[in-house]
Amino acid sequence: KQPALPFPSAARALVQEAERLFGARRFAEAEKKFKEALRFDANNVFVLSNLAACQLEQDRLAEAGTTLQRALAQKADDAHTRSLLGILKFRQGKFDEALANLNRAAEIDPKDAQTQNYLGIALSQKGQSDAAEAAVLRAIELNPRYGGAQHNLAVIYATRKPPELEKARSSYQKALEAGHPRN
């Protein structure tokens, strides 16, 4: 996703470096670069939401929540920020709040595979197996190589009453083929 507002070239370079570091799973370094980019525009929703993603990845949930609220104060209907807030609420065990934010993110951007995947696992936590399956299948449709979604689909199938073990095995195998770690 592109920054919401144009940046001076120095800020663009910081954001690009932060994105590279994030992709390399060097979250603390990426966080530092996103914070530096905020000097150019302290209220940039794109930078704030990506800063929050770094904080989430480092399991600093309270900080991520504060950063996401800053971003939402600027743009309440930013799909990426809403999705991250849903993920945060999911990780906090606040499944109703997670669902509310993930549903809103999915309304704003129905083509975001990560949002659909997390929507599926939140629905699963609420005991809504069929809706969970549909959301995760949508994530896979949007990104067929999404190993995490394939893994989550396997879990949905394996934990159904009665379990659908053949479907679970097939989804788990697809998750492994997509690079998801064994679990």
N, C-alpha and C positions, 0 to 999 in steps of 0.2 A: 504494500500500500504506500502511496506517495504522501509526503508531508502535506498537511492541509493548507499551509501558507508558504509562499516562496521564502527561501532563506538566502542570505548572502553566501557567497561561495565558501567561505571558511566554515560556516555552519553546515552546509551541505556535505563538506568533506568529513566533518565530525560525525554526522548522521550516517554516512556511508561506512565509515570505519566502525561505528557502533553496531550497525547491522551485520557487518562481516564478523565482528567479534561474537555477537549473539549467535550467529550461524555456526560458529566454531565452539559454541557452548562455553565461552569465556565471559560469563555473565557479569562478574564484578568489573571487569575492564569495560564491557559494553555499557554498563550503568554509568561509569565515570564519564564516558564520551557523550552519552545522552544528557547527563547533567551539564556538561560543558556547552552543549548545543542550546540548552535552555537559557544560557546567558544572552543569546541573540533574540529569543522570544520566549519569555517565561511561561506563556500560556498556550503554547503550541500543543494541540491535542495529540497529534501524531507522535511527537517526542515524549509527551507525558505518558501516553499509553504504552509506548515501547519501554520507557523507564520502568513503569509498573510491571511489565512482563519480565524484565531483568530481576526485579525484586521478588516476584512470584517464584521464578526459577531458583532463587536463593533461599526460598522458604521464609521470606520476611513479609509475612502476610499483612501485618498492621501497616507497615510502610507502603506496601502495594495498595492497600485500601485507601490510604490518604492520597496517594498519587492519582489513583483512579477517580476519586472524588474531585480533585483539582481539574482533571480532564473533563469530567462530566459537567462541571460548573461552566465550562467554556462551550461545550456542545453535548447536550443531553442525549441526543440520538446518534452518537457515533457508534457504529456497529462493533468495531474492534474493541473499543473501551467497554461497551456493554457486555461483550463476550468475555473479556478478561475479568470483569466484575462477577459474572456468572461463574467462571472457573474459580475465582477467589472464594465466593460463597460456598461452592461445592466443596472445596478443600477445607472450609471451616465447618462443614457438616450442616450448613443452612440451606437445605435442599429446596425449600419453597422459594427463597430469595434467589437461589441459583437458577431455578426454572424460570422465574419472572424475567431475570436479566437475559438468560440465554434465548428465551422465546422472543424477547424484544430484539435482540441482536439478529436472530434468524428472520424476523419480519423485515428488518432494515436491509440485511444482506443475506438472502436465502442461498447464495452460492458459496458460503464460507464453510468448508468441510470441517474445520476445527470446531466451529460453533455447533454444527449438526452432531458431531461426535460427542461433545460434552453434553449437549441436550439429551442425547440418547442415554448416557450413563447417569445423568441426573434423573431422568424418567425411570430408569431401571431401579435406582435407589428408592424411588417412590412406589415401586411395585407395579409400574405400568409397562409390562414387558412388551406388549405389541407396539405401543407408541415408541418405546425405546428402540426396538428392532427397526422400525421405519426410519427413525432419525439417523441411526448408525448406517443403515443401508444407503440413505441419502448422502451421508459423508463419503461412503465408498464410491457411490456413483459420481460424486464430484471429484474425487481423487482416488482412482482405483489402486494406487500404490501406497495408500495410507495404512501402514501396518498396525498402528495403534487402534484404528477403527476396526480393522479385521479382528484384532485381539479382543476388543470390547464386544464385538458381535459373538465371538466364541464364548465369552463369559455369559452373555445373555442367553444363548442357547443351552449352555451347560447348567445354568441355574434355574431354568424353567421347571415348572411342575406339570407333567413329567419332563425330565431333561431330554433335549434333542441332541444326543451325543454325536451322531454322524455329522450333523450340521456344525456342531461345535468343533469337531476334529478338522473338518474342511476349512472352516474360517481360521482356526489356529494355524493350520499349515500355510494358508495364504498370508497370514501375519508374518510368519517366519520367512517366507519367500520375499516379502516386502522389506525385510531387514529388522523386524521387531525382535527384541531379545527374547530368548526362551524364558518361560515362566511356568 
